[in-house]
């Protein structure tokens, strides 16, 4: 299913997109492909002999900031004791995800940010193992694709820390408290 919306403020394309994602997910069981948030991404058209098109559609007015990324915070220095506690918290959340078989990776951008957070905190080997444990509950989980995504995350995790993983867990009421 492809939906094209006319938006009120083109300079706020992503903010409109995130508002639409919320509205679509509140009203339908559909999962939105987040690649639609990229204005330069090419969309391949599928054939439909009678598509519905409304050239007089009113513009969509609602917008909101990106809710899929954890709020940006200034990274604080941590000591060894804080590192141990942080890692223990991450492990306890992953155990809950495993036990309850919860998919917190809905949407490619969310999945990617979780991989970056685990790469940042745990490095290439342990981070990859944990990324698979978190990712495997997604209905389209593919081991090879997960490896490839994590390879990208290892190379691109400088601006993401473990707080992003905690944030996405919290969205699903998975907490260590």
C-alpha positions as CSV (number, residue, x, y, z in Angstrom):
1,X,0.0,0.0,0.0
2,X,1.4,3.4,-1.0
3,X,0.0,6.6,0.4
4,X,1.1,10.0,-0.8
5,X,0.2,13.0,1.3
6,X,0.3,16.7,0.6
7,X,2.0,18.5,3.5
8,X,1.5,22.0,4.7
9,X,5.2,22.8,5.4
10,X,7.6,21.1,3.0
11,X,10.6,22.3,5.1
12,X,9.2,20.2,7.9
13,X,8.9,17.0,5.8
14,X,10.3,14.6,8.5
15,X,8.3,16.2,11.2
16,X,5.1,15.7,9.1
17,X,6.2,12.1,8.4
18,X,6.5,11.3,12.2
19,X,3.1,12.7,12.9
20,X,1.7,10.6,10.0
21,X,3.4,7.5,11.3
22,X,1.7,8.0,14.7
23,X,-1.7,8.6,13.2
24,X,-1.5,5.7,10.8
25,X,-0.4,3.3,13.6
26,X,-3.1,4.6,15.9
27,X,-5.8,4.1,13.3
28,X,-4.7,0.9,11.5
29,X,-2.6,-2.2,12.1
30,X,-0.2,-1.1,9.3
31,X,3.6,-0.7,9.9
32,X,5.0,2.3,8.1
33,X,8.2,1.9,6.0
34,X,10.5,4.6,7.4
35,X,12.4,5.0,4.2
36,X,9.5,7.4,3.2
37,X,10.9,10.0,5.5
38,X,13.8,10.5,3.1
39,X,12.7,13.0,0.4
40,X,15.4,12.0,-2.0
41,X,14.7,8.3,-1.9
42,X,13.4,6.8,-5.1
43,X,10.1,5.0,-4.9
44,X,9.4,2.3,-7.4
45,X,5.8,2.4,-8.5
46,X,3.7,-0.7,-8.5
47,X,1.0,-1.2,-11.1
48,X,-2.5,-0.3,-10.2
49,X,-5.0,0.2,-13.1
50,X,-7.3,2.4,-11.0
51,X,-5.3,4.2,-8.3
52,X,-7.1,6.7,-6.1
53,X,-5.8,10.2,-6.6
54,X,-7.2,13.4,-5.0
55,X,-5.5,16.5,-6.5
56,X,-7.6,18.7,-4.3
57,X,-6.6,17.1,-1.0
58,X,-6.1,19.6,1.8
59,X,-2.5,19.7,3.2
60,X,-1.7,17.6,6.2
61,X,-1.1,20.2,9.0
62,X,0.3,18.1,11.9
63,X,4.0,17.6,12.6
64,X,6.2,16.5,15.5
65,X,9.9,16.0,16.1
66,X,11.5,12.7,15.5
67,X,10.2,10.4,18.2
68,X,12.2,7.4,17.1
69,X,15.6,8.6,18.2
70,X,16.5,9.0,21.8
71,X,16.8,12.6,22.8
72,X,20.3,13.9,22.2
73,X,22.3,14.4,25.4
74,X,25.8,15.5,26.1
75,X,27.9,12.4,26.7
76,X,29.2,12.4,30.2
77,X,32.4,10.7,31.3
78,X,31.9,7.4,33.0
79,X,34.1,5.6,35.5
80,X,34.7,1.8,35.6
81,X,31.9,1.3,38.2
82,X,29.4,3.1,36.0
83,X,30.5,1.0,33.0
84,X,29.7,-2.2,34.9
85,X,26.3,-0.9,36.1
86,X,25.4,0.2,32.6
87,X,26.3,-3.1,31.0
88,X,24.4,-5.0,33.7
89,X,21.4,-2.9,33.0
90,X,21.6,-3.6,29.2
91,X,22.0,-7.3,29.9
92,X,19.0,-7.3,32.2
93,X,16.8,-5.6,29.5
94,X,17.9,-8.0,26.9
95,X,17.0,-10.9,29.2
96,X,13.5,-9.4,29.5
97,X,13.3,-9.0,25.7
98,X,14.3,-12.7,25.4
99,X,11.9,-14.0,28.0
100,X,8.9,-12.0,26.7
101,X,10.0,-12.3,23.0
102,X,9.3,-8.6,22.4
103,X,10.2,-6.9,19.1
104,X,11.6,-3.4,19.9
105,X,13.1,-3.1,16.4
106,X,10.0,-2.0,14.5
107,X,11.2,0.3,11.7
108,X,14.6,0.3,10.0
109,X,15.7,3.6,11.7
110,X,14.9,2.2,15.1
111,X,16.7,-1.0,14.4
112,X,19.7,0.8,13.1
113,X,19.9,3.1,16.2
114,X,19.7,0.1,18.5
115,X,22.6,-1.5,16.6
116,X,24.6,1.7,16.9
117,X,23.9,1.9,20.6
118,X,25.0,-1.7,21.2
119,X,28.1,-1.2,19.0
120,X,29.0,1.9,20.9
121,X,28.7,0.2,24.3
122,X,29.8,-3.4,23.7
123,X,32.1,-3.3,20.6
124,X,32.1,-5.6,17.5
125,X,31.9,-9.1,19.0
126,X,29.6,-8.8,22.1
127,X,27.6,-6.0,20.4
128,X,26.8,-8.3,17.4
129,X,25.8,-11.1,19.7
130,X,23.4,-8.8,21.6
131,X,22.1,-7.2,18.5
132,X,21.0,-10.7,17.2
133,X,19.3,-11.4,20.5
134,X,17.4,-8.2,20.3
135,X,16.7,-8.4,16.6
136,X,15.5,-12.0,16.3
137,X,12.0,-11.2,17.5
138,X,11.2,-9.2,14.4
139,X,9.0,-11.2,12.0
140,X,11.4,-10.5,9.1
141,X,14.6,-11.3,11.0
142,X,17.4,-12.5,8.8
143,X,20.7,-13.5,10.3
144,X,22.8,-12.3,7.3
145,X,21.0,-9.0,7.1
146,X,21.4,-8.5,10.8
147,X,25.2,-9.1,10.4
148,X,25.4,-6.6,7.6
149,X,23.4,-3.9,9.5
150,X,25.7,-4.4,12.5
151,X,28.8,-4.0,10.3
152,X,27.4,-0.6,9.3
153,X,26.6,0.2,12.9
154,X,30.2,-0.5,14.0
155,X,31.5,2.0,11.5
156,X,28.8,4.6,12.3
157,X,28.1,4.7,16.0
158,X,30.0,7.8,17.2
159,X,26.9,9.9,17.9
160,X,24.9,7.2,19.6
161,X,25.3,5.7,23.0
162,X,23.6,3.1,25.1
163,X,21.0,5.6,26.2
164,X,19.4,5.1,22.8
165,X,18.9,1.4,23.5
166,X,17.5,2.2,27.0
167,X,15.1,4.7,25.4
168,X,13.7,2.2,22.9
169,X,13.3,-0.4,25.6
170,X,11.4,2.1,27.7
171,X,9.0,2.8,24.8
172,X,7.9,-0.9,25.2
173,X,7.8,-0.6,29.0
174,X,11.0,-2.7,29.3
175,X,12.9,-1.3,32.3
176,X,15.6,-2.4,34.7
177,X,13.9,-0.7,37.7
